[in-house]
Structure formats: C-alpha cells, structure tokens
Amino acid sequence: MHYRVLGNTELKVSAIALGTMTWGEQNTQQEAFEQIRLAKDAGVTFMDTAEMYPVPPRGETYTKTEQIIGNYFREHGDRADWVLASKVAGPGRMDHIRDGNPRLDRKNIIAALDASLKRLNTDYLDLYQLHWPDRKTNFFGVLGYQHDADDVFTPIEETLEVLDEVVKAGKVRHIGLSNETPWGTQRFLHLAQTRGWPRAVSIQNPYNLLNRSFEVGLAEIALRESIGLLAYSPLAFGVLSGKYLQGARPSTGRLTLFERFQRYNNPQAEAAATAYVALAREHGLDPAQMALQFVTEQPFVTSNIIGATTLEQLRSNLGSIDVKLSDDVRAGLEAIHKQYPNPAP
C-alpha cells in the first residue's frame, strides 16, 4: 500500500480508501466486519462513510452504515488505527433526515455531527465533509450549470463558522468538501484564509474513466491549493468491470437491484466501457484493476475510494495498487477518452 498526505495536514492516508455505502443494504454487519479486516490487512488506513448511507438512501436504512462501523469499533477497539471520514447531508428530497429539511447551517451540522459521533462510537472524526452543496448547482451527474437567481441557500460563511466551532471543540480534526464545483471550492478556501476558519483539505467528487470532468476545472485547484481529490465511483458503479456489457444484468449488481442508478447506463457510456474493457484484455489486465489504477495514479488524487459487496471483489480491487500501466495502455486510455469524452458525467 502507498500513503499520501491529506491536504496541507500532517495526516497520512492510504492511497486506497475503504468505501462503505453498501453496508446495511447489500452487505450485512458481519460482511462489513470482514471487509474492514481484509482492507486493514492490505494496509488500508482510511475509511469513508456518511450519515446518509447506505445507498440508495431511504428511511428504513438511514444511518445503518455508521451504526455498523460503530459496532465494529466497539468490538475490535482499533479506532486509533483508522483515519475516519464521514459527511453531513445537504438539502434534498429526503423526508427521513432531520424532518425533511437538512441544511448546511449551524443547527443541522451540530445535530448531524453529534449523532454521527454517537453512532460511530468515537469522540472525533478525522475528516468531516459536506456531502453536497447547500446551493443549487451542477452535481450528481449534472454537467452544465443553470443559474437560479431566486435560490436561497445557507451562506458558506455560516457553514464555515460552525465547522470552526466543532474543530476547536475537538470533535473534528479536518474538514472536506464533496460534490463541489470550482467556484464553491475557491470560495471555501478564500473564506478560510481571510476569516481564519478551517481550510478544506480534500474534495470528494466522482472520477473515473467515464467521467473525467474533475480534470477540467478542479484538477489545477486540487494541486495548487493542496486540496486533493478523494475519488468516488472509480468503477462507475461497476460498469468499468465489464460485468454489465451487452445487456448483462448479474443478479447482485447495483444496476440490477436499483433501477434508479442510470448515471453510467447510457449508450455512449456502454460504448466507452466496451472499449476500455477490450483495451485491458488486450494487454492482459483485469478491466476493473486497470480502471482503478488509472484513478489512483493521478497526481491530483489523494485517495481512491473503492467499495465491494464480496470479499473476492474487494481483494481484487485492493490488488489494483500493484498494477502497472504501460505507456501503451495509457495511450490507449487517452485515445478512447478522445473518442468518448466524459460520456457519463
């Protein structure tokens, strides 16, 4: 395993992070425990979760993932071995979260954080992230920005001020952004610098071979401002493994179980995925491992968040850290990207 510095902190995290969004939905608590132990044995030190998990979000399973992690720490007592990250939910159509009105204001952040800490059986979070912006902007698969002059949202100043409170209280070590835009990222950084508030040390956005939009406006910010990417959906919900090609729908696959997930399921994305899988096989590589290593080796990536529903999948995904991509493979990846640029943003 390789380790990288988280932003401008002294904290190091594994280049591969353990994602948790299937725990409590597709995975039982015992299966989650087995995944944690396997990842730890492989050198993973970074675990990412959210109050909203598992996914898809629904009232019946809300907070189950954090509860499972808390139960693990209660049973195994190795909280200090992990860099633990969670997220507070922003506004959206989720009636089961704080009376259906979650915002990134003082009241909501305090309530969300205290509840997460209790569920996770810990006194502090190493990284606390804003799961998505409070304002209306382009995220969750929306590429173009449509301005709403009437949008009323929690001022970023209020959000950062309360985050300053929880950092000073020792409940949070560092803060991070998620599903954020270039404007939002720069605004958070500017206010932190001018007001003396906590500086975001990471940004968790989607990044994979079917969605490289992060490179357009955020990669330079990530590198110049030391706010590295925590890449999620590196396999595009498994599409880049090749298991959904030619209409295949494995019974336990996310796209089979949950029809709502259409982000990576369109003709252009399937054509691109077919080309990427063929390239991997041409060079004797596992398609999923090739796709994962492409993400991990990007200079603006701090950690690649992988997830799995079986130990076999997780073991293979963890093994991607040892895969070497030749110059010919990289050239092939760029050629396909030029042919199918960002087919699933």
N, C-alpha and C positions, 0 to 999 in steps of 0.2 A: 504494500500500500504506500502511496505517496501522501505527503501532508503539505498544506499550504496555509499561509497566514490569512486570517479573516480580516479583510479590510485593512485599516490602519491600527489594528489592535495587536496585542502580543499573543493572541489566542490562535492556535493552530488547529485545523480541521482536516479530516481525511478527504482526499480528492473525490472519493465516492461517499455519498451520504445515504443513509437508510430512510427511504420514504415509508410512510405508514398509513396511507389513506384507505387501504383495503381492510385494515384491522377493525373488526366489528361488523363488517358487511360480508366480504368474500372470505375473510380469514377469521378463525376463532382465536380466543385468547391464547390457547396452547400453541397454535400455529404461529402466532405473533411472537411468543416467547422463543420458539425455535428459530425464527428468523433473526431475532436480536442476537442470540448466542452464535449463530453461524456468521453473521456480519462482524460481530466482535472478534471472533476467531480469525477473520480475514483482515483484521486491522482497522475496521471502520470505527470511528470515534464520534461521528456526527449523526444525530437522529433528528428528523424534521417531522413535525405534526401540526395540528391546528385544532382550535375549538370546534370548528365546523365538521371535522372528519368523524366518521368515514364518508366517502363519496360513492354514490350520489348522496347529497345531503337531504335528510328527512328527519322529522321529529322523533320517529321511533328509535333512531340510532344516534342522534345528536350527542356528541361528547364521548361516545363509546371508545374511540381510539385513545384519547387521553386517559380514560379510566384504565384501559389495558396497560398502557405504559406505566401508570402509577402503580398498578398491581405488580408489574414486573419489578420495579424498584423496591417495592415493599418486600417482595420475596427474595430478591437477589442482592439488594443492598449495594449496588455498584453505580449509583447516581454520579459519583465523582469521576467515573471513568468516561463519562459521556459529555459531549457538547450538545446540549438540548435546546432545540428551537421550537417555538410554537407561534401561532398567529391569532390575531383578533379579527373577527369578521366585520366587513363594512356593510353598507346598506344594500338591500336586495329583497327579492321576493321569498323570504324565509320567515314565516309566521312563528316558527318554533324557537327563534333566537331573540331573547330579550323583548318579548311582546311584539315581535314583528317589526321592530324599529332599531336594529343595530346601526350605530353610527361610530365614527371615529372621534367622539367627543369625550370629555372628562368622565362623565357618568358611565358610559359604556366601556371605556378602556379599563377603568378601575374595576368594574364588576367582572368583566371578562377575564382580566389577568388574575384576580384573586381566585376566581372559580377554576381557572386552568391550573394554578399552582396547587390547589387542594386536590384536584383530580390526579395530577401528575405526581403527587406525594413528594414535593420538593419545595424548598424555600425560595428558589430563584430560578430564572431562565437565563441561559447564556445568551440567547438571541430571541427577541420578541419582534415579530413582523406584522405590518399592516397588510392584511390578506389581499385587499384590493382598494383602490382609491375611494374616498367618500364622494367625490365629484363624478359627474357623468363624463366619461372619456372612452377612448378606444382600448379595451382589454377584453380578455376571454374570447378571442377569435375575431374581434372587430379590427380590421386593418386601417380603414380610413376614419379620420376624426370628424365628427359632426358637432358643431358648436351649438349649445343650448344657452342662450343669453338669460333665460329665466331660471337656470339651475341654481338651487340653494344648497350649499354644502358646508360642512364643518370646516372652518378656516384651518389651514395647515398650522398656523400659529397655535391654535388651541390644542391640536393633536400633539405637537412637539412639546408644548409646555407641560402637559400631563405625563408624557413619556419622560421628561426631565425629572418629574417628581418620583416616578417609580424607579428610575435609575438611582437617584440619590437615596431612596429608601432601601436599596439593595435587593429589590425584587427582580430587577433586570440588569444584566451586565452590559448588553449592547442592543441596539435597535436595527431593524432592517425594513426594507420596502418589498412589495410584491405586486406583480401585475401592474407595474408603474410605467409611466411614459418618460421621455426625455425632459419635458417641461417640469413634470412633477418631481423627478429626481433632482434636478438642478435647484428647484425651489426649496426642497427639504435641505439640501446641502447649504444653500445660501443662508437660510434662516438659522441653521445650526451654527454657522460661522459668525453671523452678525449678532445673534442673541445669546450665544454661549450655551445652547441647548445640545442634547446628544446628537452626534453625527451618525447617520446611517452607514453601516459597514458592509451591507450587502443588498442585492436586489434579486428576488426570486421570480423569474419570468420563464415562460416556455421557451425552449430552444432545442431544436432537433433538425434533422436533415430535410424535413418537410416544412419547417418554419424557422428560417434564419433571420427573421425580421429584427431581432435584437442587434444584429450587426449594423443596421442602417443608422440608428440614432443613439444607441445606448452603449455600444462596444467601446467607443472612444471615451465616453464618460466613465465607464467602468474602470478602464485602465488609467486614465489621467487622474481620477479622483479616488482611486483605491476603494471602489465600491463594487467588488466582484460579483459576478453572476452565480447564483445558485440555480442551476438549470433544472426545471421540472419538465415532465413528459419527454424525456430524451429518446424514448422509443415511439413517440406519438401514439400512446395507448396501445402499444404492441404492434401497430401496423408495420413498423420497420423490421420486425422479426420475420415477416413474410407469412405469418400464420393466417392472415385474412385474405390473401391474394386469391384471385379468380373466384370470388364469391364465397370462399370458405368461411364458416362460422363455427369454430370449436365451441362446444357446449359451455365451457367455463370461461370463455373470453369475455372481456368487458363489453365489447361492441355487440356481442350476442346477448348478454344478460341485460344490458341497459341501452335501449334504442335511442335514448336522449343524446348519447355521445356521438355526434355526427361531425365533430370538428375536423377529424382526419379521415373522413369517409366520404370522399367525392372522387369523380373520375380522374381529375388531374393528380390528386394525391395517390390514388391507386397506381396510375401510370408511373409516377415518380418512384413509388415504393418498389414496383416491379423492377425498375432499372437498378435501383440501389441493391436489391437482393441479388440480382443477376451479377452485378459487379463483385459483390462479396464472394459469391460462389465461384466466380471466375478466378479469383485469387486465393481460393481455399480458406476463406474466412467465414466464421459464423455471422450471418447478417446482423443479428442483434448486437453482438460484440463489436462489430465494425461501427455500427451507428453510435453505440455508447462511447467508444474510444474517440470517435470524431469530436464528440461534445467535450469529453474530459480533457483533451489536449489543447483546447482553445485557450489562448493566453488571457482572455478576459473571464474565464470560468474559474471560480474558487472551488466549487464542489458540484458534482453531478448527482442529482437525487434519483436513485433507482428504486423501483418497487417491484414486487413479485407476489404471486399468490401461492407458489410452491417453492419448496427448498431447492428443487432442481433448477428452476428458473433463476432463483436468487444466486445460487452457486455459479451458474453460467454468467450472469450479469456481473458479479463480483470479479470473475475471471477476465473481464474486458480490460482491467487495468494493466494486464501483461501483454495485451495485443499490440503489435507494431504495425502501423500503417505505412506502407511503402510510398515512395514518390508516385509510382504508377497508380496506386489506389487513390491517393489524394487528388491526382489529376483527373481520375475518373469521377470522383465525387464532385469536383468543380464543373466538369463537363455536363453532368446530369443536372446540377443546380442551375446552370445557364439555360438548359433546355426546359426545366420545370422550376422556375424561381418561386419559392415560397407558395406552394400550391395549397397549403393548409395553415394559414396564419392564426 
